[in-house]
Structure formats: C-alpha cells, structure tokens
C-alpha cells in the first residue's frame, strides 16, 4: 500500500486529473436532482454527490502531498506544475458546477421555458393567498408512527425479515363489505382523511395516506419510501410501500405477473430484485368488484409490510363489517375526519419543486360524488393545466346534511404553465360532480400566487 501511494504522488499530474474526474461525478449527481421522481434516482444522485465531493477532498490532499514531496526532492518544475494544475482544476471545476446549478448550460439542456408568465403581472386590488411552506419528499417517510399506517410500517420493519415470502390474505371484513355494502365502504373511505379516494381513467381507487406533523400527507402517487430508514435497535431497513383499493381494477398495471390471491388464500408471493438492497413484490387480493393492491420493496424476501398492512386493513374494517351502518362510520373515523367550519376551503402548500403543490380540500357536498379543481390565470382567464388538473385533483369526500361540517381530502397537483421564479395570480375553483347525474356545481374558489413547473 505504501509503495502504491508513493508511486501515485510521484506523478504530479495524477491527482489533478482525478480531481477533474470527481468534479464530473459531482456535477452528474447535481444534474440528476432535476429528475428525482423515483427513489432510485434520488439514491443515485446522493451517491454521486457524496462520492464526488469526497474524491475532490481526497485528491486535493494527495496533490498537496505531491507538491511537498517534489519540494523535498528539489524537483522545482514538478512542484510548480502540480500547484498550477490544482489551481486550474479548481478554476474550471467551479465554472462547471456553477454552470450546472445556475448557468445557461443547465437551462439549455434541461429547462424548457414556455414564456407563459413573461408579461403577466399580479393585480393588487384582489385578495391573493400564498401557498404555505411544506416539507419535501422526506414527508413520505414512516418513522414517527403518528397513525396506524405508519406505526404498522415501523413495527414491521423492527423485526428481522426471513426468506419466507408466504402471505395469507385474511381479509374477511373487506370481502363482506365489498359483497354486501359497497356504497357504505366507499362512504367510509371517502370520509376518512387517511384514504385518498380518487377517479383515474374512469375507475375509482382509494390509496392509504400517512400523518406527518399532524397532517395527512399524500406524496407523489401515494408511495412512501425511505432507503436509509433505521429501526430503533437494528440496522438500516430500506423500504417503499403503497396500499390501494381498486374498484374494480388494481391501479398498477405494468407488472404482467402479480401475485393474485383470493380472500383467505395462503400462497408464496413472487419476489424479485428491486432498488439496491431490496426485494419487490406486487400482491393483489381480489374480492368481487374490488381488490386490495400492495406494492412492497424491503430488504428481505419476507413480505413483512404486506402482511402487516393486510392485518391493519382487516382490523380497520372489522367494526363496519360487523355493524354496517352510517353511525358506525362516525364512531370509527379519526377525530380530525370532520371539522367545524363556516365555508369550504382550498389549501395549497409548496411541493418538492416549484409548480408542484400539495392540496388539502375542505368541503361538504351533502351527497356522494366527486370534487375536482379547475385553475385560471387571473388577468387573462387562461385555463391552467386544463387537460390534466381535473383528473389529477379528483377526490371523493365525505358528506352529511349538516352544512357546518367539513370533510377533508389531500392530493398533489402540478401547474405546467410558466417557469420557476415567475410568479402570477391563479384562481383555483373547486367543482363537484354528483353521482346522481344532476349538473355539476362550483363549491368555492380561491386565488393564489403561484409559479409553474419548469420542464
């Protein structure tokens, strides 16, 4: 090792060359931050940034050792060249990093400016709200146990997994409600703030959400993940989880060979390699015209999360299956499912990037149906994300005859018009489409100062 190190520092040009290489690795990690739409890219970006920064520091130290060695042996030319090479590396490295983060190279390669907001101004004569600050994608982590869902995930990961991928689909309450009381089940899920009930491509889905800081957080597509999660007394347990009830189809349709189970059936789940250090599976429990779908990634073949969440769902639905009545729904809903308020509201929070917003809806449509958002630029009336926003913001809320009661739902939206840093006023309208087929109606509206998502 000593001989190898001496051989390395004797070549004055090797360390500066390695510094340039590590700068390139760091820049690559910074560029990937723009595409952090999956845990794999987030993990790869972090690895590249850490390795690049560590390498720069390491080879800088070795460069200084090479300079000192050249001076000791009176190789003045090598010492000067080594020092000059290090200075030039830092000069060009700084230019490269600034170009990636701030400069036109980054803009030209990755950012598509649509010029929508170039000439827009924010009117001063109307009341305009500001989106609240929100947490980043880290809100998707399930370490706090604030609600039964996150507690089930944390507790399951605290036990060492095995190689046995056997799962029992013991969900008789779910099967009974789907068969005999489907509308009552939908009413419960719609009223529960921990379930996001939405419509996509003409089908209904309900995805489980978690609480963070006292609020129900719905991350991108409902995936909760933490690839550095550590249990209180154990090693790191990376995971990713999504739980969805489909009416009647599963939401995820890209896996040609999911493990399909009937209620009460016991079988070995098909497990494959997932993100680094994980095994992934896709389990579908079908019961009549509905199904439970669980996508799991975790560090062992045992489906600890799948088993824990099937058990959680059975425990949650058992009281309603045993006493299928609207009053039972009231008894088993969490305390924050229904709030007292004078009027409906639309609450926007900043998401992980500009133009992406987390939304909380508060309303009481007084009958079953679907609420969704429309948005318009205030000064011109131009519709915003017209083809995507209604579908992506659709929610089914709870309802009652009491106008003073408000039910809540959470979702995430993207406004595509405009660029980062170009703010303009947008009017968000909350619309309701009744199941009865009567005409749609606007429930409320609110104006926000927003920016668009820059592609």
N, C-alpha and C positions, 0 to 999 in steps of 0.2 A: 504493500500500500504506500509506504514511504517513497519507494523508488518511482511508483507511478505518479505520485504527487509532484516529486522533483522534476520528472520528465515533463509534466504538464506546465508547471510555472516557468520552466526554462524556455518555453516557446512563448514569447511575449504577445503574439497575435491570437493565441487560442482563447484566452479569457474574454477579450473584447468581442471576438466572434460569437462566443457563447452568450454574452450579454445581449447582442443583437437578436440572437435566436430566441432568448427568453422574452425579450420585448415583443417579438412577434406572437409568441404564445399568449402573453398578457393581452395584447390587442385583440387576438382571436376570442378570448374569453369575454372581453368588453363588448365585442360585436354580437356575441350570442345572447347578451342580456336583452336585446331587442326582441328575440324570439322565445322568451321564457313562457311558453304556453304549455309546457309539459314538465313534469319532474325530472325527466331525463336530461332535457336541455338546461334546466336550472342547475342540476348537479354537475354537468359537463362544464358549464360556464364557470361555476365556482372553482372546480378543479383546475381549469386552465389559468384563472386569475391567480390563485394561490401558488401554483407551480411556477408561473411566470415571474411573480414578484419575488418568491423565494430564490429562484435561479439568478435573478438580477443581483440580489444582495450577495449570494454565494460567490458568483464570478467576479463581482466587484472586489470582494476581499482577496480572491486569488490574484486579481490584477495588481492590487497593491503589494501582495507578496512578491509577484514577478518583478515589479519595479524596484522594490527594496533589494531583491536578490541581484538584479542587474547592477545596482549601485554598489553593492558589496563587492562584486567581482569586477567593478570598474568597466562595465560594458555600457558606456555612456550613451551610445547610439540606441541600444535596445531599450534603455530606461526612458529616453525621450520619446521614442516611437510608441512604447507601451502607454506612457502618460497621454500622448496625443490621441491614441486610439480610444482610450477610455473617455476622454473629453468629447471626441466626435460621436462615440456611441450614445452618450447622454444627450448630446445636441439633437441628433437625428431621432433618438428614441422619444424625446419629449415632443418633437414635431409629430411623430406618428401617433402617439397617444392622444395629443390634442386634436389631431385630425379625426381620430375615431370618435372622440367624445363630443367635440364641438364643431368640427370643421366641415367644409363642403364635401370632402370625400365621403363622410358618413351620410350626409344628406343625399348626395348624388347616387350612392349605391343602394340606400335602403328607404329613404323617406320620399313619399310621393305627395307633393304639395298640390292641393286641388284649388287653392286660391279662393275658396268659398267665402272666407271671412275677411279678405283683404280690405274691402271698402265698407265693412259693417261697423256701426257704432252702437253703443249701448245707451238707450234712451234714459233720461234722468227723471222723467215725470211719472214713472210707474214703479211699484214696489218690486224689487228683484232680490231673490234669496241667493245665498251662496251655498254650494254643496258643503256638507260637513266633512271634516277630515276623517279618514277611515284607515284601518290597518291594511297592510299589504297582504300578499298571498299567504303570509305566515299565519293569518287568522284561520286558515284551514287546518292547522294542527290540532290534535285532540289530546292535549296533555293535562288539561285542567279538571276534567270531569264535572263541568258545570251542569250537564244534563245527562239523562240516562244513556244517550247515544255515545257521547264522548267518554263517559265512565266505562261503558261496555268495551270500547276500543282499548282504553288504557289498561283495564283489568285483564283483558285477554292477552295483551302483549306482555304483561308482567309474568306470565307463565311460560316456561321454556317450551318451544314447539317440538313436535316429533316428526317422524317421517310418514305417519299415518294420515292420509288425506280423506278418510271416511267421514261423511256428513249424513246426519239424519234430518229429514225435512219434517220435523214435528211441529206443524202449524195448524192444528185443527180449528182454532178460532178464526183464523184468516179464511180457511176453506168454507166454514159455516157462514161467515158474513158475506163472502162473495156469492155463495149459492142462494142464500135466503134474504139478505139485507144489503144488497149492493149500494143502493142510494144512501142508506144510513152510514155505511162505511165511507162513502165519498164525502158525506156531510161532516163526519168526524175528521177525516184527513184535511179537508178544506178549512175547518175551524182551528186546527192545531197549528200554531206558529212554527212548530218543528217539522212540518211537512210542507214542501213547496209543490202544490198541485197545479199543473200547467198543461196546456194543449200544444202539441207539436205535430205538424203534418196531419192534422185531423184526428189524432189519438190523444188520450189522456194519460198522464203519468203523475206519480207522486214521489218525489225524492226527499229523503230524510236530511234534515239540516241540524247543525250543532249550535250551541250557545257559546259566545265569546264576549266577555266583558258585559254580561247582562243582556246581550242582544243575540238574536238568531242570525247567523252568518251563512250566506249561500255563496260558496266560491264558484269559480268557473266550472260549469257543467255539473256541479254537485260533488266534485272529487275532493276528498280530504286526504292529505298526504303529509308525511314528514319522513324524509330519508336520513335524518340524523336523530330520530326520536330515541331517547334513552329512558328505560324504565327506572323506577326509584332505586332498585337494588340489583340491576342487571346490566347487560351490555346493550349496545345500540340495537334497536329493533325498527328498521325501516319498514314503512307500510304505505299503502294507498288503498282507499276504500270508497265505494259508492253503493248506496242502497236505494232501489227504486221499485215501486209497484206500478206495473203497466196494465192499462185497461184497453184492449186485452193483451197487447204485444209487449215484449221487452224493449227497452229504449235502445240498448246497444245491439246493433245488428251486423257488426263487422266480424264477429267470431263465427266461423262456419260450423264449429263443433263445440258448443257449450255443453255443460253437464246439465241435463234436464231431469228433474225429479218430480214425482207426484207427492202430494201431502202424505206424510207417514213413511215415505220410502227412504231406505238407507242404501248408500252407494259410495264408491270411491270416486272422488272428484278428479277430473282430468286437470293436471297441473303442469305448467310449462315455465320456462325461464322468462322472467320479466325484466324490469330495470336491474342494474347491477346489484347483486346481493339479495334478490328477491325471486319468489315463485309467484306466478299469477294464475288466477282461475276465474271462470265465469259460470256461475250457478244460477239456474232458472227453476223456480218451483211453481208449476202451473196448477191452477185450481179453477176450472171452468173458464169464464171470460175475464180472468185476471191472472197475474203472475207476480211473484217476488223475484227480483233480479239483484244479485250481489256480485260486484266486481271487486276482487281482493288481490292485493300484492303484499306479501310479507316474507319474512326471512326463512321460513321452513315450509316443507310441503303440507304440514298440518294446517287445515283451514280454521285457525283459531278465531279469526274475526267473523268468518261466515257462520260458524256455529254459534258464536256469542250473539250475533245480530238476529239470527233466526229465533233464538230463545227470547231476545229482547222484544221482538215484534209479537211473538205469541203472548208474552206477559202483558204487553201494552193493549192488545185487542181482546184478551180474555174477558174482562168485565163487560165490554159491549156485546160480545157474543153470548154471554150468559144472560144479559138483560138488555136486549136490543130495543132501546127506547131513546128518544131525544134527550130526556132528562139524564140518562146515563152519560151521554156525551158531555153535558155540563159538569157532571161530577168528576170525570176523569181528565178533563182538559187542564193544562197547566194554568197557574194563576194569572199569567200575563196574556192568555189567549184572547180575552175580551177586555177592552179598556173603555172607560167612560170618556166621551168627548163630544164637543158641540158640532164638529163638522169633519168630513173626510180630509185626508191629507196625503201628499206625495212627498216623501223624504228622500233626497239624493245625498249620497256620500261618495267621495272620491274613491276610485278603484285603484288597481295596480299601475295603471298608466293613464295619462291624460286622455279624456274622451270615453273612458270606461267608468261606469258609475254603478255602485250598489244602490238598490232602490228598496225602500220599505213603503208599502201601501197600507193605509188605514181607511177602511170604509165598511159600510153595511148595506149591501144591495137589497136586502129584505127578501130575497128569493135566490134560488140556485142559478148559477150562470158563471160567466167568465168576464173578468176585468182585464183590460189591457191599456197600454199607453199609446198616444199619438204625440208628436212633438213638432213645433213650428218655430222658425226664426221670427222674432217679434216684429222687426221693422218691415220685412218683405212678405211675411206669411209663407215663406218657402217651407215645405214639409221636410222633416229630418228623418233619415234612415227609414223612409216610407215603406219599403218592401220588407224590412227586417224587424223593425221595432215592435209592431203589434204581436208578431209571433213570439219573439224573444221575451216580451214582457208579460205575456198572458199568465193569469193566475186565477184559480178558483178560491174565493174567500168564504169564510163562514157567514152566516146571516141569521137574523132574528127579526121579530116585529118591533123591537124597541129601537127607536131612532137614536137614542143616546148611547147605544152600544156600538163599538167599532171593532172590527176584526182585522188582523194584520197578516201580511204576506211579504216575503222577501224574494228578490230576484236580482239579476245583474244585466245591464244593457250597455250597448256601445253606440255612440253617436259618431258617424263616419264623416260628416261634413265639417271642414275646417282643419286647421293644423294645431299642433301643440303651441301653446303660448298665445294664440289668437282667440281672445275671449269675445263672446257675443251673448245676447239675451235669447233664451229659448223658452217658449211656452209649452209646458207639459200638460196634456189633457188625459184624464182618467175616464175611460169609457167602459160601459157594461153591456154585455150581450146575454140576455136572459135565455135559459133553457126552454122557456115556454114558447119561444118564437116571436114574441112581441118585439117592436122596434128597439134597436139599441139606443142607449141614452148616455149623455155625458154626466158624470158624477161630480167632478171638480176639476180645477186647473190651477197651476202654479208656475210662476216664471222664475227661472234660474239663470245665473251667469255661468256659462259653460265653455269648454273648448272641445274641438273634435279630435278623434283618434287619427293620428298620422301614420299611414301605412309605410 
